[in-house]
């Protein structure tokens, strides 16, 4: 045995006797290890195990109780299908990782998870991408079946590529269980929804104005529009001459004797539509003015006269009620035939801008259309599918001006040259008073990024008048994060009366309708025909609908129609892709009914939809409308709607291929030297997403990524410190009761308790960035700069069986387990790797102190909470004490010029009025990291600092150099003789 007084060699002789940290947990993550080992462990294996367990428990419950069990125990986050076209970008990573954090938190709460990823596979972009490799000659002759084959191949290939990238995000899912909108079962479900809406009388075919993409050559729904606030048009003031007989009648009503040419002055920003004019609308509620200008009389709304150029300085002849215009007519020199057109009352006419007289072209405007239907006006379109004038609809004398000789087609109605030509025509006809530039909001096709036209075509519509009130009522039962999403979604629903659901493309789900060959306006579509079509789809798939063979019509119709089958052909329009993706809630219905065999379906079907904020007008809305319109019990398909913003570069500019500022997920995972991006790995990418306030747009770039890298490095080193100091322990490892821990250990547990509750609140409100802020603050201020500094000496120098070391290791294990729970949703691979490196001897101890089995994955162990009521008061006083003592000590320490290290010092503490100190001398010594602490020592000279603790105790603190010698093992000045072990180290080495 080595006696404490025995002199030994240098400190290097004792290095191997110190219990320094030792662990296989690496300083840095390894991307290859993450992808091949940690992701399967922390993701698919966990997902499959918990879902098996859920189904086993469900099977043990009587059928009548199963739906209630599902409601209470299953969390369903329904995946909005990303588009299967092109590479993934950071926006996809943002979306998928936010979903995964949410799912993983629910799993830690004890819920079971069902998450089935999906892909949106139909639509124009995929069709165009699939065809772009073909020559012009092949494109002109290609069949619909060939188009669908190429598009399906492209979508499937893209889906496989995207899926591999998604797997690298560490998502909690079964990668082999997914849905695609091109799957046969999905298409059949979708047409089942269509049939239900048809049965309710919601599906109709009408010749109506629709938004039309001139580049994409198809009708567009409101959800496919983007509004360009900086669109520039040329607006014009145009005077249409009133009919002579109407002028006479009008003057008689006013009591005037005038026989001047009288014009109705209209203002329009779409001069190209004047060739389709069928009426001029006024409002009976308004007051109008008759103004004389350059030998002609003009009619303008009275309030707007001051804003109307040219005529505002004319002579005011009279003011009158709009009702004075009832029954009057005007003519247009632009018409093919000289006919007189009516002035009509219109509620849509406002007095906020323009002239109070609105030119109406029922084939090219929504309000105009309803006026036309009400007054039986012609509903005609003068624009073709390419956005050019239909020459046959234009008066012959204008053909030359409005025809492009090089193509033999009409001019593009939206081109600047066409507008100039129209204005010249109006000027020659003495109709144009003034034209001017006009910047305003205008709808664009969100795919081609080109302005759209409104043109009347035969399309299929879903009527929403009866659906809208039920949809709005359903929204009231949905929670929105952020809350403003409720008003946003409601405003989109309120603004829709119809939904144009037909598209003129081959790549999509066909509208199941038959047309008479000799009269396409005569249709055949009912419940029986759709049911028969679905049977054919079940056998042959939807591609068979587009077969060039139109002679096999008997196979497509029920037997009762076989005699007339040869008179019909199959329609070639497809359903809007928003109808496609909006039908995806049927995937969840199938899971409940076919996999779980539930007698009744839970309401709502899913707990959450989580997508970008643009989906208020898109998927959130189409899902809501299809569900409410087709289900027996109208209700929302979701209980919670959470939205996120979009990714910007560090200059706040939206990431775009054309700008060249896009950052791919691969560049975040593996780094990119050209872009100066550090490699963050899987957890780094997830950390990057979680640390942002995703309710608004988030910025990503080198600076942000370097900050993430530093934060993740500190977190990783914290886990390494914990694991490294849990290696050497008594066998078996012993976990002490909380009451048997030191005050400093109990204090740390209290901070962990506070941290746990705070993070739970943040997770519940989806404030993931606040979770990380709280963790990093705790790690830096309570662990790294305080507790870890206080315990290192004991961890490294105390004997293995020492009580203090056991107390510290107990606390470290609690820290590890609590940090595991908090960080598992955000950095699951870091947590999984740490758990893999935890010495197995601690697992039985954890099992004994925790309700969850220690063999369970760290992704599923619930968060640990302590019963700390008995020590809260003591901890509260300690919290104030340690902070003040540390602050006072450090202030005094820096004043002592001859003291350079804390281990060379000792501290004298004097409590006034002989009060009992709150801690032992050893505990204070650990906190201050000094060689010795003494209470109540009388000093001859008054020096040091006087402080008041939070419990009111008065303490005088004095720092002085230790009069003992340096221990060659622990380096504290606590040895009675030079080069001799201190009593603590002597006991440890023996």
Order of alpha helices (4+ residues) and beta strands (2+ residues): alpha-alpha-alpha-beta-beta-alpha-beta-beta-alpha-alpha-alpha-beta-alpha-beta-beta-beta-alpha-beta-beta-beta-beta-beta-beta-beta-beta-alpha-alpha-beta-beta-alpha-beta-beta-alpha-beta-alpha-beta-beta-beta-beta-alpha-beta-beta-alpha-alpha-beta-alpha-beta-beta-alpha-alpha-beta-alpha-alpha-alpha-alpha-alpha-alpha-alpha-alpha-beta-alpha-beta-beta-beta-beta-beta-alpha
